[in-house]
Amino acid sequence: MASLTVRKLDEALKASLRLRAAKAGRSVEDEVRMILREAAEPQDIKAPSGPARSQPQSHRARAASAADLPRVTLIIGGGIAAYKALDLIRRLKERGIHVRCVMTRAAQQFVTPLTAGALADERCYTDLFDAQSEFDAGHIRLARDTDLIIVAPATADLMAKMAQGQADDLATAILLATNRPVLVAPAMNPLMWANAATKRNVAQLARDGVSFIGPNSGEMAEANEAGVGRMSEPTEIAIAAEAMLHPPHTGPLAGKKILITAGPTHEPIDPVRYIANRSSGKQGFAIAASAAEAGAEVTLISGPVDLDDPAGVRVIRVESARDMLAQVEVALPVDIAIFAAAVADWRVANAGEQKIKKTASGMPPLQLVENPDILATVSKHQQNRPQLVIGFAAETQNLIDNATSKLKRKGCDWIVANDVSPASGVMGGDRNTVHILTRDKAEVAVDSWPMMTKEEVADALVAKIARTIGQQNS
Ligand SMILES: Cc1cc2nc3c(=O)[nH]c(=O)nc-3n(C[C@H](O)[C@H](O)[C@H](O)COP(=O)(O)O)c2cc1C
C-alpha cells in the first residue's frame, strides 16, 4: 500500500486542503482520508440500503462515516491500569465513538503504542516534537479536533502536571491547549490518592471544570493492598464518556449536575463481617433515574445494593461511609445534592485485619466511633456547597420533630422524612410515604405526600426540585 505524506504536497494544495478541513471541522489528515475513502468506496457502501437503526450497534458504527462519529482523544498515563485503557478503546468503539490515542512516555512502559494504535485503527501519538504530525501544529489539532478528552489512567503525576498547567510533553500540551471537556479516570495506590498533594490537585482540577470518574475502591495490583484508588472499569468510563458526548438537551433539569447517594453502607468488623442496615437503595436509584429523565447529568454514589444501574446515570459503587464521603468530594461541584443513602452513624474503631476468632475469654469488645457526617459536610462546604442540598431522615418515632431538628442541625435546605419502622414496610419495600420539610425563613414548612410507589415519589421530588431551581434562577 502506498503512503502519502501531506507535508510533501505543494503549498497551494496544502492551503486548499487546510481550508476544506477547517470548514468541515476536521484535521487535514482526516480530510485527506475522507477524500480518498469517498473516491474508493463502492456505491452500495456510500448509500446503505436499510435504515441504520435496524443494524446492530457495532455494524452501525462501522457503516457511519468516520467523520460523523463523536471523537474522543484518549490520553493514557503511566500506571498499572494502562492495560485497562486498551479495553476502554474497544468499549468506546463499540458505542460508535472514534478513538485517537496519545500515550505518555511512562505509559509506554506498560502498554505499547502499536497495540493502542491497532485497536483504535489509527496511529497512537506519543511525541510532541514529531515532524510528521507537527507540520500543522499537531498538538493543537489533537487538542481541538476532538469532542472529548479522556485521561485514563490518570496517574498522580499526570494530574499534578495538569493542575499546574505544565506542557512539557504531548499529553500535557494537548490538555493545556484544549477547549474541549476533559474526563479524568484516576488510578493509583490508596495512599497516593489520599495524599494531601493529590487531594489539592484533584480539587484544583475540579474547580477548573475537569470531570472525574472514580477511582473505585477495591483490590490493588500490589499484593495485600486495598482501598480507594482502582481505576473505574472501562465500561463505566465509556458510559460516562457517552453521557458527556450526548448530554440531554431537553427536560426541566437540562444542564444541571445532580449528585445522589443511595443504599446502606457496610462498616467492616473484620475482613468477613460488617455492620449494615436494611436500606435497599430503591428510593435513591428511582430519584437518579427520574433526574436523568428530566435531563440532568446524574452521578449516583451507592453503597452495596442489588440494583441495576439506571439508564443514563453514572454509578459509583462504594462500601463504607468513609468511601462514600471520598467519592462525594470527588463528584463536587454539583448544582443539586440529594443524600438518600442510609449511612452508618458509627464504624468499628478496632476492626480486625484478620477474621476475629471465638475464644474462651468471651465476646470481643467492639469499640464504635462516629462516621463522618456526609450531609452536614456538604451542607457546610466552604467552596463547593451545591445550590440545593436535600437530606433524608429515616425515623422510627417522632418523625416530624426529629426531621425538623435534623434540618436545622445539618444546615441542608430540605429534608425528605419517612417512617421506616418495621410496620411501614418502607425499608426494602416498593412504596413510601414521605414528608418534605423546607425552610421558610425561620420557620420549617411541612408538605406531607400520600403513600406512593418509590418511582412516583422520585418523579414528584424531581418535579419539585425543577420548580424550585427554576424559580431561584429566574
Ligand atoms: C510498576 C509501576 C506501577 C505504577 N503504577 C502507578 C499507578 O497506578 N498510578 C500512579 O499514579 N503512578 C504509578 N506509578 C508511578 C508512575 O509510573 C510515575 O509517577 C510516572 O512518572 C507517571 O507518568 P505519567 O505522568 O506519564 O502518567 C507506577 C510506577 C511503576 C514502576
The ligand as an SDF file (V2000), in Angstrom:
LIG
                    3D

 31 33  0  0  0  0  0  0  0  0999 V2000
    5.1470   -0.7610   38.2660 C   0  0  0  0  0  0  0  0  0  0  0  0
    4.6960    0.6470   38.4530 C   0  0  0  0  0  0  0  0  0  0  0  0
    3.3560    0.9110   38.6000 C   0  0  0  0  0  0  0  0  0  0  0  0
    2.9030    2.2180   38.7920 C   0  0  0  0  0  0  0  0  0  0  0  0
    1.5630    2.4360   38.9160 N   0  0  0  0  0  0  0  0  0  0  0  0
    1.1280    3.6970   39.1310 C   0  0  0  0  0  0  0  0  0  0  0  0
   -0.2580    3.9470   39.2820 C   0  0  0  0  0  0  0  0  0  0  0  0
   -1.1080    3.0430   39.2050 O   0  0  0  0  0  0  0  0  0  0  0  0
   -0.6570    5.2140   39.4950 N   0  0  0  0  0  0  0  0  0  0  0  0
    0.2300    6.2460   39.5750 C   0  0  0  0  0  0  0  0  0  0  0  0
   -0.2000    7.3880   39.8150 O   0  0  0  0  0  0  0  0  0  0  0  0
    1.5600    6.0270   39.4050 N   0  0  0  0  0  0  0  0  0  0  0  0
    2.0190    4.7990   39.1770 C   0  0  0  0  0  0  0  0  0  0  0  0
    3.3610    4.5800   39.0200 N   0  0  0  0  0  0  0  0  0  0  0  0
    4.2720    5.7180   39.0270 C   0  0  0  0  0  0  0  0  0  0  0  0
    4.2150    6.3970   37.6600 C   0  0  0  0  0  0  0  0  0  0  0  0
    4.5840    5.4780   36.6460 O   0  0  0  0  0  0  0  0  0  0  0  0
    5.1470    7.6280   37.6280 C   0  0  0  0  0  0  0  0  0  0  0  0
    4.7060    8.5880   38.5660 O   0  0  0  0  0  0  0  0  0  0  0  0
    5.1780    8.2290   36.2340 C   0  0  0  0  0  0  0  0  0  0  0  0
    6.0500    9.3280   36.2440 O   0  0  0  0  0  0  0  0  0  0  0  0
    3.8120    8.6960   35.7940 C   0  0  0  0  0  0  0  0  0  0  0  0
    3.9240    9.1110   34.4690 O   0  0  0  0  0  0  0  0  0  0  0  0
    2.7730    9.8920   33.6990 P   0  0  0  0  0  0  0  0  0  0  0  0
    2.7200   11.2950   34.2480 O   0  0  0  0  0  0  0  0  0  0  0  0
    3.1900    9.8490   32.2860 O   0  0  0  0  0  0  0  0  0  0  0  0
    1.4950    9.1910   33.9380 O   0  0  0  0  0  0  0  0  0  0  0  0
    3.8400    3.2830   38.8270 C   0  0  0  0  0  0  0  0  0  0  0  0
    5.1830    3.0100   38.6500 C   0  0  0  0  0  0  0  0  0  0  0  0
    5.6090    1.7080   38.4630 C   0  0  0  0  0  0  0  0  0  0  0  0
    7.0850    1.4510   38.2870 C   0  0  0  0  0  0  0  0  0  0  0  0
  1  2  1  0
  2  3  1  0
  2 30  2  0
  3  4  2  0
  4  5  1  0
  4 28  1  0
  5  6  2  0
  6  7  1  0
  6 13  1  0
  7  8  2  0
  7  9  1  0
  9 10  1  0
 10 11  2  0
 10 12  1  0
 12 13  2  0
 13 14  1  0
 14 15  1  0
 14 28  1  0
 15 16  1  0
 16 17  1  0
 16 18  1  0
 18 19  1  0
 18 20  1  0
 20 21  1  0
 20 22  1  0
 22 23  1  0
 23 24  1  0
 24 25  2  0
 24 26  1  0
 24 27  1  0
 28 29  2  0
 29 30  1  0
 30 31  1  0
M  END
$$$$
